[in-house]
Amino acid sequence: MTVVNILVQTANGKQWTVSHKMRRLEGVEKSHVVSGTYDIIALAHVAERDLGRLLAQIHDLPGVVETELCVAL
């Protein structure tokens, strides 16, 4: 399993909705609304081959503007 921290910027006022929807995605363990450059930080455990699928699902959520992945080494 690959451990990934996902940083998400959302459209104004969409952070809570996006965070709740992210928690329902397979592999996402936690999703927190935060202050700062990004609006959400999520923790996911996924097989490396499924990382692209998860990222595509996140980008398909209404209100997601940008993401950055931080893969644990």
Secondary structure, 3 states (H helix, E strand, C coil): CEEEEEEEEECCCCHHHHHHHHHCCCCEEEEEECCCCCCEEEEEEECHHHHHHHHHHHHHCCCEEEEEEEECC
